[in-house]
Amino acid sequence: MTHLCCPGCRLRFTPAAAAHLGACPDCGEPLRCASLEGTVGFRILRLEDVAESLPQALAVSIAVPDRTGAQP
């Protein structure tokens, strides 16, 4: 999700608040769109980032030796 922000004041506005603002109420600069990656530095996971095939879990059963002392 992108938010509008003021590059000079570094204020971010919610979409509801930005709908009524034409410029920053603090300094008067025009607002710009900022993404999460540009503002915070985190990248949003996209569908093209997902591997084509996911690894599959395997279930394996192993025979446990009889420890009662009986001879076969």
Backbone hydrogen bonds, N-H to C=O, Kabsch-Sander energy under -0.5 kcal/mol:
donor,donor_aa,acceptor,acceptor_aa,energy
3,H,34,A,-2.3
4,L,13,F,-0.8
5,C,32,R,-3.1
6,C,11,L,-2.3
10,R,6,C,-2.1
11,L,6,C,-0.5
13,F,4,L,-2.8
18,A,14,T,-2.9
19,A,15,P,-1.2
20,H,17,A,-1.2
21,L,18,A,-0.6
24,C,29,E,-3.0
28,G,24,C,-1.6
31,L,22,G,-0.7
32,R,5,C,-2.9
34,A,3,H,-2.8
39,T,35,S,-2.1
40,V,36,L,-2.3
41,G,36,L,-1.3
42,F,36,L,-0.8
49,D,46,R,-1.4
50,V,46,R,-0.5
50,V,47,L,-1.0
60,V,58,L,-0.5
